[in-house]
Amino acid sequence: MSSIFSRLAGAVTASLCLLAAPALAAVPLKWAPPALVNPVVITIGSGFFHARVATNQDCVLRWPSTKHVGTVWIEGCHNLVSMGGYNTVPPAKLSSGAVDTSNNANSRILYLSATTGVAHIEGLLGDASGGAMSDGIDINAPQATVEIENVRIDGIYGYNDQFHADCIQPFGGVKALRVDHFTCNTAYQGLSIWPVSTSPVGWTADIENTNVTSIGTQIWGSHNNGGYLYWPCASYSCSNMALTSFKNVYLKPRPTNSFAMTVYSTSPGVLIHPPVVSGASISFPQLPVISGVTYGVPPVGDFVPVSVAGLHYVSTGYGL
């Protein structure tokens, strides 16, 4: 099974290299990094990397000058700033040496937990060249504001019975999610921003200049009730869902799927107020969502071209 997944990952990565979009003109980002007070520098080591830092300590995350291979997990920090970087994830192994095909493997491009201030992630490139199923950016920090800007996640893949290849998922809660200039190509799920038990009341999600595309052939398991590129909520009542604002957000399904299948859930009776498909847009009447999402890709190509994020990242600066 693992060899099949490895071939899929390689094919997905190769196809993305051939489909690089024209570069966008550099524009200022919406959110500047937070001010730091006496920060510690976290230098990422090789392989699986886990740093545990006091939650009242400001931090700077320093990525290697070459591609890193292995999940990066930052636990703690008050304010955190990460600029650039390139990461991928190899298959996780059990103590027996066999590949871990469960949903327990720690397989994430970047994992933030227990952060208490502002975590600013800018210019990161993540992909599936390491051969493993993985998520993009996972968050378990209900006290934190997380800013994701000029980030590209390329070719992640998975399926419902293992890793879901979520581009961004605050599965343990977040106080505020801020995204500006974000591109993700995923073989399963995208912006999984539903409320969880630890989501604070009044939490927010501000998503701008973002495009998410379904790629590759979907892997089928015994439970395939996912694969959506945006989840506003996962239960009928949609209670305590994020106060959400969209601006220039594009979702592109596989050629075999309809646009309606990109959002959970446009089917009657699944959510108390189902999203509404109208031509090339999906809106969210009676849900706390400003604006909606648009079919396809931006007219000028990916918001974060492959040449922008990664090892040689240079910030485009910040607006007022």
Backbone bond lengths (Angstrom), bond angles and torsions (degrees), N, CA, C in turn:
res aa  C-N    CA-C-N  psi(-1)  N-CA   C-N-CA  omega(-1)  CA-C   N-CA-C  phi
1 M - - - 1.470 - - 1.521 111.40 -
2 S 1.339 116.07 -42.05 1.456 119.20 -176.19 1.513 111.32 -63.41
3 S 1.368 118.48 -33.64 1.455 120.26 179.71 1.515 111.11 -66.35
4 I 1.340 116.86 -35.42 1.462 120.55 176.22 1.515 110.15 -62.62
5 F 1.352 116.30 -46.08 1.451 119.96 179.79 1.525 110.79 -63.31
6 S 1.348 117.66 -37.68 1.457 120.92 -179.68 1.519 110.69 -64.88
7 R 1.336 116.20 -41.71 1.465 118.76 178.54 1.515 110.83 -65.19
8 L 1.333 117.17 -38.98 1.460 120.50 177.91 1.511 110.64 -61.95
9 A 1.338 116.83 -45.64 1.461 120.44 179.64 1.509 110.78 -60.36
10 G 1.352 117.33 -42.99 1.454 120.24 -179.69 1.508 111.82 -64.84
11 A 1.332 116.65 -41.14 1.457 120.26 179.93 1.509 111.43 -65.52
12 V 1.332 116.01 -41.78 1.461 120.36 179.40 1.514 110.92 -62.05
13 T 1.357 116.36 -46.01 1.459 120.23 -178.85 1.516 110.66 -63.45
14 A 1.348 116.93 -42.87 1.454 120.11 -179.45 1.515 111.50 -63.22
15 S 1.336 117.12 -41.30 1.458 119.89 -178.98 1.509 111.68 -65.68
16 L 1.322 117.20 -34.91 1.455 120.13 179.63 1.515 110.94 -66.06
17 C 1.334 117.14 -37.22 1.461 120.48 179.69 1.518 110.91 -63.04
18 L 1.346 116.55 -32.19 1.453 120.26 -179.03 1.514 112.82 -79.54
19 L 1.331 116.83 -16.53 1.455 120.44 -173.87 1.518 112.49 -111.20
20 A 1.318 117.63 29.54 1.459 120.60 -179.03 1.520 110.09 -60.20
21 A 1.311 116.49 132.42 1.457 122.03 -177.27 1.516 110.29 -84.80
22 P 1.330 117.77 159.65 1.456 119.44 175.83 1.514 110.96 -61.88
23 A 1.327 115.82 146.37 1.459 120.45 -176.21 1.518 111.31 -71.09
24 L 1.315 115.48 144.18 1.449 121.70 174.39 1.515 109.83 -86.94
25 A 1.309 116.21 152.12 1.456 119.53 173.17 1.520 108.78 -65.45
26 A 1.331 115.46 142.28 1.461 119.87 -179.56 1.518 109.83 -64.26
27 V 1.317 116.50 129.67 1.457 121.35 177.99 1.517 108.32 -130.10
28 P 1.325 117.44 150.12 1.467 119.40 178.63 1.526 111.14 -62.88
29 L 1.310 115.58 145.82 1.453 121.86 175.90 1.522 110.04 -84.29
30 K 1.313 116.31 162.14 1.464 119.73 -173.31 1.519 112.73 -77.62
31 W 1.346 117.02 -38.53 1.465 119.53 -172.38 1.522 110.86 -117.77
32 A 1.315 116.41 125.91 1.460 121.97 175.66 1.522 109.63 -81.25
33 P 1.333 117.98 156.83 1.468 120.06 176.22 1.519 111.09 -61.28
34 P 1.315 117.82 154.13 1.464 120.55 177.78 1.524 110.85 -71.44
35 A 1.323 115.83 156.22 1.465 120.13 171.93 1.523 108.90 -68.21
36 L 1.317 116.12 141.07 1.464 121.33 -179.09 1.525 110.26 -114.39
37 V 1.318 116.13 142.89 1.466 122.62 178.11 1.525 108.17 -117.70
38 N 1.335 115.64 115.87 1.473 121.70 178.52 1.529 112.03 45.43
39 P 1.330 117.39 56.65 1.467 118.92 -175.85 1.528 112.57 -71.95
40 V 1.313 115.61 149.70 1.458 120.95 168.10 1.525 107.62 -91.36
41 V 1.324 115.90 148.84 1.460 121.12 177.90 1.523 108.62 -99.26
42 I 1.323 115.49 122.47 1.464 121.32 176.82 1.525 107.23 -98.46
43 T 1.313 117.06 108.26 1.461 122.05 179.14 1.521 108.88 -92.99
44 I 1.316 116.18 118.01 1.461 121.23 -174.79 1.524 110.18 -71.91
45 G 1.330 115.72 124.68 1.456 121.61 176.89 1.514 111.48 -89.20
46 S 1.317 116.79 178.22 1.455 121.45 -176.02 1.525 111.44 -73.39
47 G 1.331 115.20 155.72 1.459 121.58 176.12 1.516 112.96 70.10
48 F 1.341 115.82 -161.56 1.466 120.21 176.15 1.524 108.91 -57.06
49 F 1.340 116.37 128.08 1.467 119.94 -174.17 1.518 109.58 -127.72
50 H 1.342 116.29 125.72 1.457 122.52 178.72 1.514 108.25 -130.93
51 A 1.333 116.12 118.55 1.466 121.35 175.65 1.517 108.81 -114.05
52 R 1.341 116.32 130.80 1.463 121.78 177.56 1.530 107.74 -113.92
53 V 1.341 115.64 121.69 1.459 121.77 -174.55 1.525 108.50 -129.97
54 A 1.320 117.50 150.33 1.465 121.35 177.22 1.523 110.16 -57.21
55 T 1.318 116.42 144.19 1.459 120.81 -175.43 1.526 113.42 -76.39
56 N 1.346 117.95 -5.35 1.469 120.73 175.16 1.527 111.52 -105.99
57 Q 1.331 117.18 12.49 1.457 122.81 -176.76 1.527 110.28 -105.77
58 D 1.333 117.74 126.49 1.459 120.63 174.05 1.527 109.90 -74.63
59 C 1.345 115.62 150.92 1.464 120.51 -171.67 1.527 111.74 -139.86
60 V 1.323 115.37 150.40 1.461 123.84 167.77 1.521 107.01 -120.54
61 L 1.325 116.31 129.83 1.462 120.73 179.37 1.524 108.60 -97.56
62 R 1.329 116.82 121.60 1.463 121.72 -178.35 1.527 109.26 -108.64
63 W 1.337 115.46 116.04 1.457 121.65 -179.74 1.526 110.59 -86.48
64 P 1.337 117.93 155.09 1.465 120.87 175.18 1.533 111.19 -63.99
65 S 1.323 116.31 161.67 1.466 121.50 179.08 1.522 112.13 -80.44
66 T 1.332 117.26 -7.06 1.458 122.71 174.48 1.527 108.79 -124.06
67 K 1.321 116.50 170.82 1.468 120.34 -178.73 1.522 111.09 -58.06
68 H 1.328 115.69 129.59 1.463 121.42 175.08 1.521 108.64 -89.76
69 V 1.328 116.78 144.11 1.459 121.81 179.87 1.526 108.66 -123.40
70 G 1.318 116.21 105.86 1.457 121.12 -179.64 1.515 111.72 141.29
71 T 1.322 116.10 146.41 1.463 120.96 176.82 1.526 110.73 -54.29
72 V 1.333 115.96 138.76 1.468 121.71 172.86 1.521 107.47 -112.89
73 W 1.333 115.88 119.71 1.465 122.89 -177.23 1.524 107.94 -120.92
74 I 1.330 115.35 117.18 1.459 121.51 176.58 1.524 107.82 -108.77
75 E 1.314 115.93 116.49 1.463 122.35 -178.28 1.525 108.69 -111.03
76 G 1.326 115.38 119.81 1.458 119.58 -179.56 1.518 111.67 98.65
77 C 1.317 115.84 -152.67 1.468 126.06 -172.06 1.531 109.89 78.57
78 H 1.327 115.01 148.88 1.466 120.90 170.22 1.523 106.58 -89.93
79 N 1.320 118.63 -90.15 1.458 119.84 170.98 1.526 109.11 -87.28
80 L 1.325 115.66 143.12 1.467 121.92 -176.97 1.519 109.06 -137.78
81 V 1.337 116.91 134.50 1.460 121.51 176.93 1.524 109.01 -125.26
82 S 1.339 115.75 127.72 1.461 123.17 176.86 1.520 108.10 -129.40
83 M 1.339 116.95 122.82 1.460 121.90 -179.01 1.524 109.20 -120.45
84 G 1.342 116.70 128.30 1.450 121.40 177.88 1.514 112.52 70.54
85 G 1.328 115.34 -156.82 1.457 121.45 -179.77 1.518 112.68 101.67
86 Y 1.332 114.78 152.11 1.467 122.58 179.92 1.523 106.95 -139.91
87 N 1.329 116.33 124.29 1.460 119.90 -175.96 1.520 111.41 -139.19
88 T 1.317 114.95 148.43 1.455 122.86 171.86 1.524 107.55 -142.98
89 V 1.331 116.20 170.87 1.467 120.22 -172.91 1.528 109.94 -127.75
90 P 1.342 117.80 128.64 1.465 120.80 175.53 1.524 110.56 -85.46
91 P 1.328 118.71 164.81 1.465 120.23 176.07 1.526 111.30 -59.24
92 A 1.332 116.69 134.77 1.464 121.07 176.58 1.525 109.18 -75.47
93 K 1.323 115.69 146.35 1.462 120.39 -178.29 1.533 110.60 -115.71
94 L 1.328 115.35 143.80 1.458 121.92 171.77 1.526 109.17 -80.61
95 S 1.327 117.08 169.42 1.465 120.34 179.38 1.522 111.77 -60.24
96 S 1.326 116.39 -24.75 1.465 120.99 178.33 1.519 112.63 -75.66
97 G 1.332 116.00 -12.29 1.454 120.64 -176.35 1.510 113.51 96.53
98 A 1.339 117.39 -10.52 1.462 121.22 178.55 1.525 110.17 -75.08
99 V 1.331 116.03 154.54 1.459 120.77 177.58 1.522 109.69 -69.32
100 D 1.324 116.72 132.98 1.463 122.16 178.21 1.520 108.66 -79.65
101 T 1.322 116.99 108.53 1.462 121.39 179.30 1.521 112.07 -101.90
102 S 1.333 117.18 17.11 1.464 120.83 177.51 1.521 109.58 -87.09
103 N 1.330 115.59 179.50 1.461 120.57 175.81 1.524 110.95 -90.69
104 N 1.333 117.24 12.12 1.461 121.21 -177.89 1.522 113.03 -95.23
105 A 1.323 117.15 -14.85 1.460 120.24 -178.02 1.527 110.10 -62.34
106 N 1.342 116.39 137.00 1.465 120.74 178.35 1.520 107.85 -82.49
107 S 1.318 116.20 88.23 1.459 122.06 -169.91 1.526 109.58 -126.38
108 R 1.331 114.78 87.28 1.461 120.51 -176.56 1.524 109.13 -142.95
109 I 1.334 116.40 143.54 1.466 119.49 174.66 1.527 109.26 -62.93
110 L 1.331 116.71 -47.00 1.464 122.15 177.68 1.518 108.65 -148.02
111 Y 1.327 115.20 134.56 1.464 121.53 179.96 1.520 107.88 -128.10
112 L 1.338 115.70 122.74 1.462 122.48 177.92 1.519 108.81 -111.92
113 S 1.337 116.77 128.31 1.460 119.78 177.38 1.518 110.24 -139.13
114 A 1.329 115.66 145.72 1.473 124.25 173.15 1.523 113.92 63.41
115 T 1.314 118.53 16.21 1.465 120.78 173.48 1.521 108.77 -69.43
116 T 1.338 116.96 144.24 1.469 119.68 -173.83 1.522 114.13 -117.64
117 G 1.328 118.39 -11.54 1.457 121.14 -178.55 1.514 111.05 -114.77
118 V 1.342 116.17 -123.56 1.460 122.56 178.54 1.527 108.72 -112.10
119 A 1.324 116.51 122.42 1.463 121.91 173.85 1.522 107.73 -103.01
120 H 1.325 116.30 117.73 1.465 122.23 -175.58 1.528 108.22 -110.20
121 I 1.334 116.04 109.46 1.463 122.32 -178.88 1.528 107.35 -110.54
122 E 1.324 116.62 113.70 1.464 120.80 -173.68 1.529 110.38 -134.04
123 G 1.342 115.26 135.19 1.456 120.57 172.08 1.510 115.88 77.36
124 L 1.326 118.66 12.60 1.465 121.74 -177.54 1.531 110.62 -78.51
125 L 1.328 115.87 139.07 1.459 122.94 171.54 1.519 108.48 -115.60
126 G 1.324 116.91 127.71 1.457 121.58 175.05 1.513 109.43 -128.84
127 D 1.339 117.33 144.81 1.462 118.79 178.38 1.526 111.17 -149.87
128 A 1.341 115.16 -176.76 1.463 121.67 -175.66 1.521 112.32 -103.29
129 S 1.325 117.89 17.82 1.465 119.98 -176.93 1.522 112.45 -65.36
130 G 1.346 118.19 -18.31 1.462 121.45 176.72 1.513 113.77 -73.42
131 G 1.346 117.56 -14.01 1.454 121.39 173.47 1.508 116.78 95.01
132 A 1.339 118.66 -1.74 1.464 120.35 -176.04 1.519 112.02 -103.70
133 M 1.323 115.07 151.80 1.455 119.06 163.26 1.522 107.79 -62.75
134 S 1.326 116.15 141.94 1.463 117.58 178.17 1.510 110.31 -161.82
135 D 1.337 114.87 163.05 1.453 121.95 166.66 1.523 108.70 -88.49
136 G 1.331 115.50 170.99 1.449 120.81 173.46 1.516 110.20 -86.42
137 I 1.344 116.77 -93.36 1.462 122.09 179.63 1.522 108.59 -113.37
138 D 1.326 116.49 119.61 1.463 122.77 178.19 1.522 109.53 -110.47
139 I 1.334 115.63 144.12 1.463 121.28 -174.06 1.522 109.76 -132.00
140 N 1.328 115.53 131.56 1.466 122.52 174.23 1.527 106.26 -135.43
141 A 1.337 115.39 70.49 1.464 120.85 -171.45 1.525 109.93 -149.75
142 P 1.338 117.68 75.13 1.464 120.55 -173.58 1.523 115.22 -66.14
143 Q 1.345 118.19 -10.75 1.464 120.18 176.63 1.527 112.55 -96.43
144 A 1.311 117.83 -3.19 1.465 121.32 -168.79 1.520 113.31 -101.33
145 T 1.329 114.22 152.34 1.455 123.21 162.81 1.525 106.62 -99.55
146 V 1.324 117.34 124.41 1.462 121.31 -178.37 1.522 109.11 -114.87
147 E 1.330 115.71 121.95 1.460 122.95 179.59 1.524 109.07 -107.83
148 I 1.330 116.21 126.20 1.465 122.49 -179.48 1.524 107.31 -124.25
149 E 1.340 116.62 111.99 1.461 120.24 -173.48 1.531 110.81 -136.97
150 N 1.324 114.97 141.22 1.472 121.40 -179.19 1.527 111.37 51.35
151 V 1.320 115.73 44.46 1.466 122.45 -179.15 1.526 109.04 -111.11
152 R 1.325 115.32 139.34 1.468 121.32 177.19 1.529 108.96 -127.12
153 I 1.338 115.74 126.48 1.461 122.72 175.70 1.528 106.80 -115.52
154 D 1.332 116.92 118.34 1.462 121.63 -166.93 1.526 112.58 -118.77
155 G 1.323 116.48 116.59 1.451 120.86 166.60 1.507 117.01 78.67
156 I 1.350 118.30 15.00 1.461 118.34 177.64 1.532 109.74 -63.28
157 Y 1.327 115.98 150.01 1.456 118.82 -176.54 1.523 110.29 -146.63
158 G 1.330 115.40 161.09 1.449 121.92 -179.30 1.514 109.26 173.37
159 Y 1.323 115.79 -166.81 1.458 120.29 176.33 1.518 108.46 -159.09
160 N 1.337 116.95 175.92 1.453 120.47 -168.19 1.525 113.47 -61.07
161 D 1.323 118.18 -34.02 1.456 120.77 -175.08 1.524 113.65 -85.57
162 Q 1.325 117.85 -1.05 1.454 119.65 172.96 1.523 107.68 -136.87
163 F 1.319 119.03 -128.32 1.455 119.24 179.91 1.513 110.36 -79.91
164 H 1.311 115.95 141.94 1.457 121.28 -171.14 1.519 113.31 -93.00
165 A 1.324 117.77 1.14 1.462 121.33 -179.77 1.526 110.88 51.22
166 D 1.335 115.75 44.41 1.464 119.87 175.17 1.524 108.75 -70.28
167 C 1.327 116.70 130.10 1.467 119.77 176.21 1.525 110.03 -64.11
168 I 1.326 116.27 -50.67 1.463 123.35 175.53 1.520 107.37 -138.57
169 Q 1.336 116.42 131.65 1.464 119.53 175.81 1.526 110.93 -146.56
170 P 1.336 117.69 113.01 1.469 121.01 171.49 1.523 110.19 -83.85
171 F 1.331 116.52 67.51 1.462 121.08 -171.28 1.522 112.61 -67.80
172 G 1.345 117.27 -20.21 1.454 120.71 177.81 1.510 112.72 -110.29
173 G 1.325 116.83 11.84 1.453 121.72 178.30 1.517 113.12 98.61
174 V 1.340 114.95 153.79 1.457 123.42 174.92 1.525 106.73 -155.71
175 K 1.325 117.22 146.37 1.468 119.76 179.59 1.521 111.07 -76.93
176 A 1.327 115.92 -43.47 1.460 120.85 178.91 1.521 108.45 -148.63
177 L 1.321 116.29 130.94 1.454 122.33 175.67 1.519 108.01 -110.93
178 R 1.337 116.47 122.67 1.459 122.02 -178.36 1.525 108.62 -122.31
179 V 1.323 116.67 120.56 1.461 121.04 -176.59 1.522 108.89 -129.29
180 D 1.325 116.36 125.94 1.466 121.76 176.40 1.527 108.39 -140.61
181 H 1.317 115.88 125.34 1.462 122.96 -174.94 1.536 110.15 59.47
182 F 1.326 112.63 89.11 1.466 121.20 -177.90 1.519 108.03 -144.23
183 T 1.323 116.17 130.74 1.462 122.44 176.49 1.516 108.77 -126.64
184 C 1.333 116.30 133.52 1.462 120.22 178.17 1.521 109.83 -140.17
185 N 1.325 115.61 129.03 1.456 122.89 172.44 1.521 107.38 -111.59
186 T 1.324 116.33 115.04 1.463 121.42 -170.75 1.520 111.14 -131.35
187 A 1.326 115.47 143.78 1.458 120.24 177.32 1.526 112.48 -91.42
188 Y 1.352 117.36 4.66 1.469 117.50 175.43 1.524 112.10 -143.08
189 Q 1.334 119.98 -79.41 1.460 120.24 -173.38 1.524 112.21 -119.90
190 G 1.338 115.55 169.01 1.450 120.62 -173.49 1.511 114.35 -123.04
191 L 1.327 116.32 -102.52 1.464 122.91 -177.97 1.526 107.72 -93.85
192 S 1.311 116.11 93.84 1.473 121.66 -176.32 1.523 108.35 -96.25
193 I 1.333 115.64 83.46 1.467 121.23 -167.84 1.523 110.25 -115.56
194 W 1.318 116.51 45.09 1.460 118.83 178.32 1.528 110.26 -85.27
195 P 1.341 117.66 156.80 1.470 120.23 178.49 1.519 111.43 -70.55
196 V 1.328 114.92 146.80 1.463 121.85 175.47 1.524 107.86 -125.47
197 S 1.314 117.02 175.87 1.466 120.30 -174.99 1.522 112.71 -62.46
198 T 1.334 117.43 -26.32 1.468 121.14 -178.98 1.522 113.23 -96.50
199 S 1.323 118.27 3.09 1.469 119.88 177.02 1.522 109.63 -67.40
200 P 1.346 118.72 125.88 1.464 119.45 179.90 1.525 111.56 -68.78
201 V 1.311 116.15 150.92 1.461 120.43 176.21 1.523 108.82 -62.33
202 G 1.329 116.59 132.62 1.459 120.71 178.85 1.514 114.76 83.19
203 W 1.330 117.86 13.39 1.468 119.18 -179.97 1.519 110.25 -65.19
204 T 1.330 116.25 156.50 1.460 120.88 -171.01 1.526 111.46 -129.99
205 A 1.340 114.55 155.65 1.465 121.90 173.75 1.522 107.88 -138.05
206 D 1.322 116.63 116.18 1.465 123.27 179.72 1.524 106.96 -113.99
207 I 1.327 116.82 107.02 1.463 122.23 -172.96 1.528 108.67 -116.68
208 E 1.324 116.78 117.86 1.457 121.18 -177.40 1.529 110.75 -132.43
209 N 1.332 115.89 149.97 1.465 121.91 172.67 1.530 110.76 47.35
210 T 1.329 113.91 59.41 1.464 121.81 -172.69 1.519 109.89 -131.50
211 N 1.332 116.74 134.55 1.465 119.41 172.33 1.519 110.43 -133.69
212 V 1.341 114.28 134.26 1.466 122.69 -178.54 1.524 107.73 -125.84
213 T 1.332 116.03 130.18 1.458 121.79 -175.74 1.522 110.60 -126.76
214 S 1.336 116.56 134.64 1.464 121.76 172.43 1.520 109.11 -80.93
215 I 1.340 116.36 132.93 1.459 120.87 -177.29 1.524 110.22 -131.80
216 G 1.315 115.66 164.77 1.454 121.36 173.07 1.517 113.13 67.70
217 T 1.311 115.35 -174.49 1.459 122.96 178.44 1.517 109.25 -95.44
218 Q 1.318 117.57 127.93 1.458 119.97 -178.59 1.522 110.87 -65.59
219 I 1.350 115.39 134.73 1.461 121.59 175.87 1.527 107.69 -83.96
220 W 1.326 116.54 129.73 1.457 120.07 -177.39 1.521 110.95 -102.60
221 G 1.337 115.22 130.60 1.455 121.37 175.53 1.514 109.53 -120.38
222 S 1.320 116.55 -163.03 1.467 120.33 -176.42 1.522 112.73 -79.08
223 H 1.341 117.52 -17.43 1.470 120.76 -179.48 1.531 108.15 -133.16
224 N 1.300 116.76 99.40 1.462 119.10 -178.21 1.522 110.59 -118.70
225 N 1.327 115.14 72.62 1.459 120.66 178.84 1.520 110.39 -108.24
226 G 1.311 117.64 17.39 1.463 120.86 -177.38 1.511 110.76 -121.42
227 G 1.317 114.89 -141.89 1.450 119.95 179.99 1.509 114.32 84.34
228 Y 1.333 117.89 15.87 1.463 120.69 -179.67 1.530 110.38 -87.63
229 L 1.315 115.90 146.93 1.463 120.69 179.36 1.521 112.38 -85.78
230 Y 1.325 117.72 -14.61 1.468 121.14 172.48 1.515 109.32 -148.10
231 W 1.333 115.00 127.30 1.467 123.00 173.79 1.530 107.97 -115.08
232 P 1.339 119.50 108.22 1.464 119.63 174.17 1.525 111.61 -75.00
233 C 1.322 116.51 -32.11 1.459 122.96 178.08 1.523 107.41 -161.74
234 A 1.323 115.58 164.11 1.462 119.75 -175.64 1.521 112.76 -118.95
235 S 1.332 117.51 0.37 1.462 121.16 178.31 1.526 109.17 -128.03
236 Y 1.314 116.21 159.83 1.464 121.85 -173.72 1.521 112.74 -55.59
237 S 1.329 118.12 -43.01 1.468 121.17 -171.99 1.522 113.34 -73.41
238 C 1.315 117.58 -23.28 1.474 122.28 -176.25 1.530 111.82 55.48
239 S 1.318 117.77 29.12 1.462 120.29 -178.32 1.521 110.69 -67.83
240 N 1.321 115.12 140.34 1.465 124.20 179.44 1.525 112.99 57.43
241 M 1.333 117.69 31.76 1.459 117.91 173.88 1.522 109.40 -71.16
242 A 1.309 116.59 159.53 1.457 121.35 -176.95 1.523 111.27 -62.99
243 L 1.328 116.19 140.88 1.457 121.08 167.57 1.520 105.80 -71.89
244 T 1.324 116.49 107.88 1.461 121.73 -163.86 1.519 111.67 -113.27
245 S 1.332 115.74 139.71 1.458 121.94 174.89 1.523 108.85 -128.73
246 F 1.330 116.43 126.29 1.460 122.14 176.59 1.524 109.97 -110.08
247 K 1.317 115.91 141.34 1.463 121.78 172.09 1.525 107.82 -147.26
248 N 1.310 116.67 117.60 1.467 121.72 -179.89 1.532 111.16 57.87
249 V 1.327 115.64 57.83 1.464 121.39 178.75 1.530 108.48 -113.45
250 Y 1.336 116.00 124.47 1.458 122.86 -175.94 1.526 110.14 -119.77
251 L 1.333 115.93 135.37 1.461 122.40 176.57 1.524 108.64 -125.02
252 K 1.333 116.36 130.27 1.465 119.90 -179.65 1.521 109.90 -123.45
253 P 1.339 117.61 116.43 1.466 120.47 179.09 1.528 111.31 -78.20
254 R 1.339 115.66 171.22 1.459 120.22 169.45 1.529 109.52 -61.60
255 P 1.326 117.15 156.17 1.472 119.20 178.07 1.524 113.05 -57.99
256 T 1.343 116.78 -26.15 1.470 120.27 -178.40 1.522 113.07 -85.23
257 N 1.330 117.87 -6.04 1.464 121.39 -177.26 1.523 111.15 -112.77
258 S 1.317 115.75 154.73 1.458 120.75 176.99 1.525 110.41 -84.98
259 F 1.315 116.30 161.42 1.465 121.44 176.18 1.522 110.55 -59.83
260 A 1.334 117.05 -36.42 1.467 120.95 -179.65 1.521 111.97 -58.98
261 M 1.329 117.76 -25.57 1.461 121.60 -177.47 1.525 113.02 -81.72
262 T 1.328 117.86 0.83 1.465 119.46 178.51 1.517 112.36 -82.82
263 V 1.344 117.91 -19.27 1.469 121.93 -174.40 1.521 109.64 -121.55
264 Y 1.336 116.23 135.97 1.462 121.98 174.13 1.536 108.65 -91.38
265 S 1.323 118.19 125.75 1.439 124.23 -20.78 1.517 106.51 -130.76
266 T 1.327 114.99 134.80 1.459 119.56 179.57 1.525 112.23 -83.79
267 S 1.322 117.57 -2.28 1.466 120.91 179.38 1.528 110.45 -75.29
268 P 1.319 119.24 140.13 1.467 121.82 179.75 1.523 111.69 -60.75
269 G 1.349 115.91 139.85 1.447 121.53 173.13 1.510 115.99 84.74
270 V 1.326 118.67 -4.14 1.468 120.60 -179.20 1.525 110.64 -84.12
271 L 1.332 116.70 -44.79 1.461 122.59 175.73 1.517 109.18 -117.14
272 I 1.322 116.56 152.10 1.457 120.89 -177.89 1.521 111.47 -57.53
273 H 1.333 116.85 -36.69 1.464 122.12 176.05 1.526 107.65 -130.03
274 P 1.323 118.17 92.18 1.464 120.06 -173.91 1.524 112.52 -68.07
275 P 1.334 117.36 143.92 1.460 121.00 172.36 1.529 110.28 -59.02
276 V 1.324 115.68 153.87 1.460 121.25 -174.39 1.527 109.59 -119.23
277 V 1.328 115.67 125.70 1.461 121.50 177.17 1.519 108.78 -91.00
278 S 1.327 115.86 128.52 1.459 121.21 176.58 1.523 108.10 -138.62
279 G 1.330 115.67 98.44 1.455 119.59 -177.82 1.517 111.41 63.57
280 A 1.327 115.93 -120.07 1.468 121.63 -176.75 1.517 112.58 -97.89
281 S 1.339 117.65 21.79 1.466 119.77 178.79 1.528 110.24 -138.32
282 I 1.325 114.71 153.82 1.462 121.70 173.08 1.516 107.43 -125.11
283 S 1.329 116.66 126.08 1.460 122.26 179.43 1.522 109.48 -113.42
284 F 1.330 115.23 171.68 1.463 121.09 -172.26 1.529 110.60 -132.48
285 P 1.329 117.45 63.07 1.460 119.94 -178.36 1.522 111.91 -61.08
286 Q 1.315 115.57 137.11 1.466 125.21 178.51 1.530 113.52 71.28
287 L 1.306 118.40 2.27 1.461 121.72 168.97 1.530 107.67 -102.95
288 P 1.338 118.96 155.23 1.467 120.88 -176.61 1.528 112.04 -77.88
289 V 1.346 114.98 63.33 1.461 121.21 -177.47 1.520 108.93 -128.60
290 I 1.324 116.30 123.69 1.456 122.10 176.20 1.517 108.45 -89.85
291 S 1.321 116.45 127.12 1.456 123.60 -178.83 1.523 110.02 68.99
292 G 1.338 116.76 -166.44 1.455 120.68 -176.85 1.506 110.71 -146.66
293 V 1.344 115.92 -162.40 1.455 121.23 -179.39 1.523 108.95 -116.79
294 T 1.333 115.23 157.39 1.457 122.35 -174.10 1.522 110.26 -119.40
295 Y 1.317 115.71 146.22 1.464 121.14 179.16 1.525 111.87 -71.31
296 G 1.341 116.01 140.91 1.453 121.01 168.50 1.509 114.86 97.06
297 V 1.325 115.27 -147.46 1.462 122.62 179.65 1.520 108.21 -121.82
298 P 1.329 118.09 159.39 1.466 119.98 178.68 1.531 110.66 -58.22
299 P 1.322 118.50 147.21 1.467 121.30 -179.53 1.524 113.35 -56.00
300 V 1.333 117.52 -29.72 1.466 121.14 -178.40 1.519 112.24 -96.29
301 G 1.330 118.35 7.46 1.457 120.95 -179.25 1.515 112.11 98.13
302 D 1.323 115.99 -172.21 1.458 121.27 -177.19 1.525 111.78 -54.32
303 F 1.330 115.89 140.55 1.464 119.54 176.26 1.529 111.41 -65.72
304 V 1.324 116.88 -28.61 1.473 120.76 176.14 1.528 107.82 -125.76
305 P 1.327 118.35 91.59 1.462 120.97 178.06 1.523 111.15 -62.28
306 V 1.322 115.75 159.74 1.460 120.77 -176.66 1.522 111.75 -60.88
307 S 1.334 117.52 -24.73 1.466 120.91 -178.15 1.524 113.38 -79.81
308 V 1.325 118.16 -9.02 1.469 120.80 -173.08 1.523 111.88 -89.16
309 A 1.331 117.07 -55.58 1.466 120.83 -175.23 1.524 110.69 -83.17
310 G 1.337 115.67 160.94 1.453 119.47 172.45 1.510 114.99 117.52
311 L 1.334 115.47 -149.63 1.462 122.06 -169.11 1.520 113.66 -63.53
312 H 1.326 117.05 -31.68 1.463 120.14 -175.46 1.526 111.19 -109.73
313 Y 1.308 115.86 29.81 1.458 120.53 -176.05 1.521 112.43 -62.00
314 V 1.339 114.53 135.85 1.461 122.26 173.50 1.524 107.15 -127.11
315 S 1.306 117.58 123.34 1.458 121.17 -178.20 1.519 110.80 -63.61
316 T 1.327 115.46 144.30 1.461 121.27 177.31 1.520 112.13 -90.41
317 G 1.323 117.86 4.57 1.458 121.31 179.74 1.514 111.42 85.58
318 Y 1.326 115.18 -173.71 1.461 120.18 -170.01 1.516 110.75 -135.88
319 G 1.337 115.28 145.20 1.448 120.96 177.78 1.509 111.26 -78.76
320 L 1.337 114.85 -178.28 1.461 120.13 -179.59 1.521 110.03 -77.21
